Amino acid sequence: MSSRLHTALLLAALTGGLNLGWVSVGWASAAASAQLQASTDQTAALLSGQATRLSNPPRLVQGRTLLPLLEVAALLGQPVSQQGTLLRLGRLSFDSITQSAALDAAPQPAGSVTDLGGVLYINARLLADALNANLSFSDDGRSLTLTAVPQGGDPLAPQARFSTDNATYAPGEKVIYTDYPFDPDGADIVSRKWSNKRDVFFEPGSYTVTLQVTNSRGQVSAPYSRTLTVTGPVMDTPLSYALKYADPGESFPDAKVNTYPLVGTTSVPTVPASVSATSLIFSNSPEAPTQSGLLYQDSLSGRARLLAYHLNALSQPARLYVVARNLETRPMDVTTERLGETAPTRIEGQLGQVTLLDYFADTSVGKVTLQPGESVALYASPTLSPGSGVNLLQDINASGRIELTFAMLEGGLPPTTQVLQQLPYLPADGKHVRGTFPNAVKTIRAQLGALPSRMVIGDGQIDPAILGTDVLSGQPVRLSGNYGVLYDIQVSGSSGVAVALSPRGGLYRGAMNVQDGPTVQTVKLPRSGVALTPDKPTLLWRAQSDLLKIDFVPASGSNLPISLVFYQARTPGTLGSLTKTYTP
C-alpha cells in the first residue's frame, strides 16, 4: 500500500469514514491545558497526569523524535481539518499528494511529517510550534512533555514561589531558600530574577526578598515576596561565616590578614628546598615581537618545563612555535607529559588562569621520535591576530640532548630548520625575562601551629627568586615572582583548617591543584573576576585530612607576591560552629 493511500485512509478516519482504533480516545477538555508525557518506543503515557496508552508510540528516527500526528492531536483536544488534499492542524498544513509540510506557509524539511507503517508521524518540535505548545525533553532525550493551550485560549503567566527555612534569623545565620515556581500551561521556567536575596544578613532589621520568573514563552510572573526578620545575638561575623560556608573561589573580608604570623615561626614560614632536576626554559622577552624571529633557544636533556608568554605585535597574523631538534647521533624520544595553553586572547589577565586550568586538567601523554638532526614542532599555537597573545606551560622529557627554539613566525612561514636558520635572534626588550633556570620545582613542607597564620610566596625575600642564565646574551637573570615554578606544598595538621589566597602585589587570577586525602581538585581562583587586595582573600579549600597537598604555579599575567592564609574553620563548642548543610 502506498504512502499516499495510507494518508488518504487516515484522512478518511479523521472525517468519520474509517475507524483505525485510536479515534475512541476521548477529546481533552476545551477549557483546560492538556499535557502529554511520553517516551520513545513506549505505548504507556500520561495525559494530564492520568495514565493512558498510545496505539502508536513515539519514534526516534535519525535523531528526531516523531509523534503520531492524529492520535496526539486527539489526546490534546486539538482539531484537525481537511480541505481537499490538505490536512490542517493549528499553524501546520500537510499536503497528502506532495507529502510536504508547511508552518505558516513556510516549507519544512522533508520528513518533518512522514508515513511510518500506515501511521502519519510528525516531528515533535514541529508539532509544538504548530500548536504554540510547550515542549521539553528529559536529559537523555528519550522522554518528552508536550503541553498545549486550549484552542483559542491565551497562555497563562508563570507563577513565582519560594520559601525560607525560617521567618526570623540571628545576625550571621545562613538563610536557606527553596524556590518552586511553576507555569500553569507547563512551559519551562527559564530564568529567575531575585531582588535583595542574600544567603546571610549581618545587621538586625527587616528584609524583603522578591522573586520574578520568566517562562520559555518570554512571559514574566508577578513579583512574589517574603519579609525576613533579623534579630537577637550574633551567630557569625562575615569572616566566620565565610570560613564555614564560602565556596572555593569565593572572596571574603579580612582586614587583619597581613598581621598574622608566618607559618612555623614568626619569621620563617617554611624551609624551602629545590630538589627537582626539572629545568625551566622561560620565553617572555621580547614579550611583543614586531617581526618574525627567534625568541629564545637553548639545548637540554631530561625533564624541562617550558613557559612562553608573548603577544603578536606584527602587522599581520602570526603563530608561536616551540621546535625541538635532535642533537644526538642516535634516534631519541621527546615526551610531552603535561600541557596547558591559552591562545588566542586579547585579555592578558585570562592568559595565566586558563593556561593553569588547562595544565592541571591535562592527563594526555604525547611522544615523538626524532632521528639524528631531525626537527619537530612540539607546540604550534593557533593563528594569532595582531594584538592577541599566547601563554604556554608544557612539561617535556627528552631521552637525549635536544635544541629547543621558541619562534614567532608570520603567517605562511613554516617552522622548518631551513626557515629557522635564516631568521634573526630577536633582542630582549629590557623589561621582561627570558632564560634557562636549573630548578623548576620548589618543595615546601609546613607544620601548622597557632591559627590564623600565613605563608608568603613570590616576594623575593622570604621566598627568593630563582636564578638562571640568558644563554643568548650570556647574562645572569633573576626570575622575579618565580613564574613557571611549581610549588610542591605539603601542610601537616590541616584537618578542619580553611586555606585562602591573599593577593599582595595587585591583580591575581590563577588556579591551584589540591589533594585532600582521596580528593583531588583543581580550584579556580577566584571563581569570577579577579583577586585584587590583601583584605579580600579568596577561599581555596577546607581540609578534611591532616595532610593537605597543594600544587601552585604563579599565573602569568598576574602579580606576585601572594600569601596562603590558614584559618581554623570551626571553633568546637560555640554557636558559630553550627552549620546548615541542606541545599535545595
C-alpha positions in Angstrom: 0.0 0.0 0.0 1.5 3.4 -1.0 2.2 6.3 1.5 -0.4 8.4 -0.3 -3.1 5.7 0.2 -2.2 5.4 3.9 -2.5 9.1 4.3 -5.9 9.0 2.5 -7.1 6.3 4.8 -6.0 8.4 7.8 -7.8 11.4 6.5 -10.9 9.3 5.9 -10.7 8.2 9.6 -10.5 11.9 10.6 -13.7 12.7 8.7 -15.5 9.7 10.0 -15.2 7.4 7.0 -12.9 4.8 8.8 -12.2 3.6 12.3 -8.5 3.0 12.9 -8.7 2.1 16.6 -7.4 5.3 18.1 -10.5 7.5 17.4 -12.1 6.0 20.5 -9.8 8.1 22.7 -11.7 10.9 24.4 -11.0 14.5 23.4 -9.4 16.7 26.0 -11.4 19.4 27.7 -11.6 22.5 25.7 -11.4 24.6 28.9 -8.0 23.4 30.2 -4.5 22.8 29.0 -3.7 19.3 28.1 -0.3 17.7 28.8 1.1 14.6 27.3 4.1 12.8 28.8 5.5 10.0 26.7 8.7 8.1 25.8 10.1 6.8 22.6 9.0 3.3 21.7 6.7 3.1 24.7 2.9 2.9 24.5 2.4 3.8 28.1 1.9 7.6 28.6 0.4 10.2 30.9 -2.3 12.6 29.8 -2.7 15.5 32.2 -1.4 13.3 34.9 -3.7 10.3 34.2 -2.4 7.0 32.7 -3.2 6.4 29.1 -1.9 4.3 26.2 -0.8 5.3 22.7 -1.8 3.0 19.9 1.3 4.2 18.1 4.3 5.0 20.3 6.7 7.9 19.7 9.6 7.0 17.4 13.2 8.2 17.3 14.3 8.5 13.7 17.7 9.9 12.6 18.0 11.9 15.9 14.4 13.3 15.7 11.5 12.4 17.9 8.4 11.7 15.9 4.8 11.6 17.3 1.6 10.1 15.7 0.0 13.2 14.5 -3.7 12.4 14.6 -3.6 10.4 17.8 -1.7 13.1 19.7 -3.9 15.9 18.3 -7.0 14.0 19.6 -5.4 13.5 23.0 -4.6 17.1 23.3 -8.0 18.3 22.1 -6.6 20.0 19.1 -8.9 19.9 16.0 -7.6 18.6 12.7 -9.3 19.7 9.5 -9.2 18.5 5.8 -9.5 20.7 2.8 -9.0 18.7 -0.4 -5.6 17.1 -0.1 -4.5 19.5 2.7 -4.6 18.4 6.3 -4.5 21.4 8.8 -3.6 21.4 12.4 -3.0 24.8 14.1 -0.4 26.6 12.1 0.6 23.4 10.2 -0.6 22.3 6.8 0.3 19.0 5.1 -0.3 18.1 1.5 -1.0 14.3 1.2 -0.2 14.3 -2.5 3.3 16.1 -2.4 4.0 14.8 1.1 5.1 18.3 2.0 4.5 20.2 5.3 4.5 24.0 5.9 4.3 26.1 9.1 2.5 29.4 8.5 3.2 28.8 4.7 6.9 28.3 5.4 8.1 25.0 3.9 9.5 22.5 6.4 12.3 20.0 5.8 11.5 16.7 4.1 10.4 14.1 6.5 9.0 16.5 9.1 5.7 14.8 8.5 6.0 11.2 7.3 4.2 7.9 7.0 5.6 5.1 9.2 3.8 1.8 8.7 0.5 3.4 7.7 0.6 6.0 10.5 1.2 9.7 9.9 4.0 10.9 12.2 5.2 14.4 12.8 8.5 15.9 14.2 7.7 16.7 17.9 9.2 20.2 17.7 7.2 21.0 14.6 4.0 19.8 16.3 4.8 22.0 19.3 5.3 25.0 17.0 2.1 24.2 15.1 0.1 24.2 18.3 2.0 27.0 20.1 2.6 24.3 22.7 5.4 23.9 25.2 7.8 21.0 24.6 10.6 19.8 26.9 12.8 16.7 26.8 14.5 14.6 29.5 18.3 14.8 29.8 18.7 11.6 27.7 16.3 12.9 25.1 14.0 9.8 25.2 11.1 11.3 27.2 9.1 14.4 26.4 6.5 16.6 27.9 4.1 18.4 25.4 1.6 20.9 26.9 -1.0 22.5 24.6 -3.1 25.5 25.5 -6.8 25.1 24.7 -7.9 26.3 21.2 -8.5 30.0 21.3 -7.1 30.3 24.9 -4.4 32.7 26.0 -1.3 31.3 27.7 -1.3 32.0 31.4 1.6 33.8 33.1 4.1 31.8 35.2 3.9 32.0 39.0 6.8 32.7 41.2 7.1 30.9 44.5 9.8 30.4 47.2 10.1 29.7 50.9 12.8 30.1 53.5 13.7 27.6 56.3 12.7 30.3 58.9 11.0 33.7 59.1 13.3 35.0 61.8 17.1 34.8 61.8 20.0 35.7 64.0 22.6 38.1 62.5 25.1 36.0 60.6 22.7 33.0 60.3 22.5 31.2 57.0 19.3 31.5 55.1 18.2 28.5 53.1 15.9 29.3 50.1 13.7 26.8 48.3 12.2 28.1 45.1 9.3 26.3 43.4 7.9 28.4 40.6 5.5 26.8 38.1 3.9 27.5 34.8 0.1 26.9 34.6 0.5 25.8 30.9 3.5 23.6 31.5 6.1 25.9 29.9 9.7 25.7 31.2 10.8 28.3 33.7 14.0 29.6 32.0 15.2 32.4 34.3 14.8 33.7 37.8 15.3 37.3 38.9 15.9 37.9 42.6 15.8 41.2 44.5 17.5 41.6 47.9 18.3 37.9 48.1 21.2 37.2 50.4 22.5 34.0 51.9 23.1 35.8 55.2 22.1 39.1 56.8 24.6 40.6 59.3 22.6 43.6 60.5 19.4 43.5 62.5 16.2 44.6 60.7 13.5 43.6 58.3 14.4 42.5 54.7 12.0 41.9 51.9 13.1 39.3 49.3 11.4 39.2 45.9 11.4 36.7 43.1 10.2 37.0 39.5 10.4 34.2 36.9 10.3 34.0 33.1 9.0 31.1 31.1 10.1 29.8 27.7 7.5 32.0 26.0 9.1 35.1 27.5 6.2 35.7 29.9 7.2 37.2 33.2 5.5 36.4 36.5 4.2 38.9 39.0 6.7 39.6 41.9 6.4 37.2 44.8 7.9 38.5 48.1 8.6 37.3 51.7 9.8 39.5 54.6 12.5 38.2 56.9 13.3 39.5 60.3 16.9 39.6 61.6 17.3 39.9 65.4 19.0 38.6 68.5 22.6 37.5 69.3 25.1 37.4 66.5 25.7 33.9 65.2 28.5 34.6 62.7 30.6 37.6 61.6 31.3 38.0 57.9 34.7 36.3 58.4 33.5 33.3 60.5 30.5 32.8 58.1 32.8 32.7 55.1 35.1 30.2 56.7 32.1 27.9 57.2 30.0 28.5 54.1 32.0 30.2 51.3 32.6 28.0 48.2 36.2 27.6 46.9 37.0 30.5 44.7 34.8 33.0 46.7 36.3 36.0 48.4 35.5 37.3 51.8 36.6 40.3 54.0 39.6 40.1 56.5 41.3 43.4 57.3 43.8 41.7 59.6 45.2 39.3 57.0 48.7 40.9 56.8 49.1 40.9 60.6 49.0 37.1 61.0 52.3 35.3 62.0 54.2 33.3 59.4 53.7 29.6 59.3 56.0 27.6 61.6 57.7 30.6 63.3 57.2 34.3 63.4 60.0 34.9 60.9 60.4 31.9 58.5 57.3 30.2 57.2 59.0 27.0 55.9 62.3 25.7 54.8 62.1 25.5 51.0 64.4 23.1 49.2 64.8 22.9 45.5 65.1 19.2 44.9 63.8 18.8 41.4 66.1 18.1 38.3 63.5 19.8 36.1 64.8 22.9 34.3 62.7 25.9 33.4 63.0 27.3 29.9 61.4 30.7 30.1 60.5 32.8 27.0 58.9 36.2 27.7 61.3 38.7 26.1 60.6 40.4 23.7 57.1 40.0 25.1 55.6 41.6 22.0 57.8 40.8 18.9 57.3 43.1 15.9 58.8 40.8 13.3 59.3 37.1 12.7 62.3 35.7 14.5 63.7 33.5 17.3 62.6 34.5 20.8 64.8 32.1 22.8 66.9 29.0 22.2 68.8 26.5 24.4 69.8 22.8 24.5 69.0 20.3 27.2 68.3 16.7 28.0 65.9 15.1 30.6 62.9 16.9 32.1 62.1 20.6 31.5 59.1 22.9 31.9 58.6 25.3 29.0 56.9 28.7 29.7 56.2 31.1 26.8 54.2 34.3 27.1 54.1 36.5 24.0 51.8 39.0 22.2 51.7 39.3 18.5 52.9 42.8 17.7 53.4 42.1 14.0 51.2 43.9 11.5 49.8 40.5 10.3 48.7 37.2 11.7 51.4 35.0 13.2 52.0 31.8 15.2 54.2 30.8 18.1 56.2 27.6 17.7 58.4 25.6 20.0 60.6 23.4 17.9 62.8 20.5 19.1 65.9 19.3 17.1 67.8 16.1 17.8 71.4 16.9 18.6 72.4 13.2 19.1 73.8 10.8 16.6 71.0 8.3 17.5 67.2 8.4 17.5 65.7 9.8 20.6 62.2 10.4 22.1 60.7 13.7 23.4 57.6 13.1 25.6 55.1 15.8 26.4 54.0 14.9 30.0 51.6 17.8 30.5 50.5 20.9 28.6 48.3 23.9 29.2 47.7 26.9 26.8 45.7 29.9 26.3 45.5 31.2 22.7 44.4 33.4 21.2 43.2 36.1 23.5 43.5 39.9 23.9 42.8 39.8 27.6 46.1 39.4 29.4 44.6 38.5 32.7 43.0 35.5 31.2 46.2 34.0 29.8 47.7 32.6 33.0 44.5 31.4 34.7 43.2 29.5 31.6 46.6 28.0 31.0 46.9 26.7 34.6 43.4 25.2 34.5 44.3 23.5 31.2 47.7 22.4 32.6 46.3 20.8 35.8 43.5 19.1 33.8 45.8 17.6 31.2 46.4 13.9 31.6 47.4 13.1 28.0 50.9 12.0 27.1 52.4 12.6 23.7 55.6 11.2 22.4 57.6 11.9 19.2 60.7 10.1 18.0 63.4 12.2 16.3 66.1 10.9 14.0 69.6 12.5 14.2 69.3 16.1 13.1 65.5 15.9 12.7 63.3 18.8 13.9 59.6 18.8 15.0 57.3 21.4 16.4 56.4 20.3 20.0 53.9 23.1 20.1 52.2 25.3 17.5 49.8 28.0 18.6 46.6 28.8 16.8 46.9 31.8 14.4 47.3 35.0 16.5 45.8 38.1 15.0 47.7 41.3 15.6 47.3 42.3 19.3 46.4 38.8 20.6 48.6 36.7 22.7 49.5 33.2 23.8 50.6 31.6 27.1 52.1 28.1 27.1 53.1 25.8 30.0 54.5 22.5 28.8 56.3 19.7 30.7 58.6 17.6 28.4 61.1 14.8 28.9 63.9 14.2 26.3 65.8 10.9 26.2 68.8 12.7 24.8 70.1 16.2 24.1 67.8 18.4 22.1 67.9 22.0 20.9 64.7 24.0 21.8 63.8 27.0 19.8 60.9 29.4 20.5 59.9 31.4 17.4 57.2 33.8 16.3 56.5 33.3 12.6 54.3 35.4 10.4 51.5 33.5 8.6 52.8 31.3 5.8 56.3 30.7 7.2 56.7 27.0 8.2 58.8 26.1 11.3 61.4 24.2 9.3 65.1 24.0 10.1 65.9 26.0 6.9 63.5 28.8 7.9 64.6 29.0 11.5 68.3 29.2 10.5 67.6 32.2 8.3 65.7 34.2 11.0 67.4 36.6 13.4 67.5 36.2 17.2 65.2 39.0 18.4 66.8 41.2 21.1 65.4 41.2 24.6 63.0 44.1 25.3 64.7 45.1 28.6 61.5 44.8 30.5 60.8 41.1 30.6 62.8 37.9 31.3 64.0 35.1 29.2 66.4 32.4 30.3 67.2 28.9 31.5 66.7 28.1 35.2 68.0 24.9 36.7 65.3 24.4 39.2 61.6 24.5 38.2 60.2 22.9 41.4 60.2 24.2 45.0 59.3 21.8 47.7 57.8 23.3 50.8 56.8 21.4 54.0 55.0 23.2 56.8 53.5 22.2 60.2 50.6 24.3 61.3 50.5 25.6 64.8 48.5 28.6 66.1 46.0 29.9 63.7 45.4 32.1 61.8 48.8 32.1 60.1 50.2 32.7 56.6 52.8 31.5 54.1 54.4 34.1 51.7 55.2 33.1 48.1 57.0 35.1 45.4 58.1 38.1 47.5 61.8 37.7 46.6 62.9 37.7 50.2 61.1 35.1 52.3 60.7 33.2 49.1 63.8 34.1 46.9 63.6 34.4 43.2 65.3 31.6 41.2 68.4 32.4 39.3 69.4 31.4 35.7 71.1 32.4 32.5 70.0 34.0 29.3 72.1 31.8 27.0 71.6 34.1 24.0 73.3 37.0 25.8 75.3 35.0 28.4 73.9 37.3 31.1 72.7 36.0 34.5 68.9 36.6 35.1 66.7 36.7 38.1 63.1 35.4 37.7 61.0 37.7 40.0 57.8 36.1 41.0 59.1 32.6 40.0 56.6 32.3 37.2 56.6 28.8 35.8 58.0 27.3 39.0 55.8 24.5 40.5 55.5 24.9 44.3 55.1 21.4 45.8 53.5 22.3 49.1 52.5 19.9 51.9 50.9 21.2 55.1 50.6 18.9 58.1 48.0 19.5 60.9 45.5 20.7 58.3 42.3 18.9 59.4 39.5 21.4 60.0 41.6 24.2 58.5 40.4 26.6 55.8 43.1 27.9 53.3 42.7 31.1 51.4 44.8 33.1 48.8 45.5 36.7 49.6 47.0 38.9 46.8 49.7 41.2 47.9 51.0 42.6 44.7 47.8 43.6 43.0 45.5 41.8 40.5 45.7 38.0 40.7 43.8 35.4 38.7 45.1 31.8 38.7 44.4 28.2 39.8 45.8 25.6 42.3 45.6 21.9 42.4 44.6 20.4 45.9 44.9 16.9 47.2 43.0 16.3 50.4 43.0 12.6 51.3 41.4 10.8 48.4 40.0 14.1 46.9 42.0 15.8 44.1 40.5 19.0 42.8 41.7 22.0 40.7 40.3 25.2 42.1 39.8 28.4 40.0 41.0 31.4 42.0 38.9 33.5 42.1 35.7 31.8 40.8 34.9 35.0 38.8 36.6 38.4 38.3 40.0 39.0 39.9 41.5 38.9 43.4 42.8 42.4 44.0 43.5 43.4 47.6 45.0 41.6 50.6 42.0 42.3 52.8 39.8 40.3 50.4 41.3 36.8 50.4 39.8 34.0 48.2 38.9 30.7 49.7 41.0 27.8 48.4 39.9 24.8 50.4 38.6 23.4 53.7 40.8 20.5 54.6 39.3 17.2 55.8 42.6 15.3 56.2 45.6 16.0 58.4 47.9 16.3 55.4 47.0 18.8 52.6 48.9 18.9 49.4 48.9 22.0 47.2 50.4 22.4 43.7 50.8 26.0 42.9 52.3 27.7 39.8 52.3 31.5 39.8 49.9 32.6 37.0 51.3 34.5 34.0 49.8 38.0 33.7 49.1 38.2 37.4 51.0 39.9 40.2 53.2 38.4 42.9 53.6 38.0 45.9 50.7 36.2 47.3 50.0 34.7 50.8 48.4 31.4 51.6 46.4 32.1 54.8 45.4 29.3 57.2 42.3 29.7 59.4 40.6 27.5 61.9 37.4 26.8 60.0 35.3 26.0 63.1 35.6 26.5 66.8 34.0 23.5 68.5 31.5 24.1 71.3 30.4 27.6 70.1 27.2 28.7 68.5 29.2 29.7 65.4 30.4 26.1 64.9 26.9 25.0 64.0 26.3 24.8 60.2 23.4 24.3 57.9 24.2 21.8 55.3 20.9 21.4 53.4 21.0 22.7 49.8 17.6 22.5 48.0 
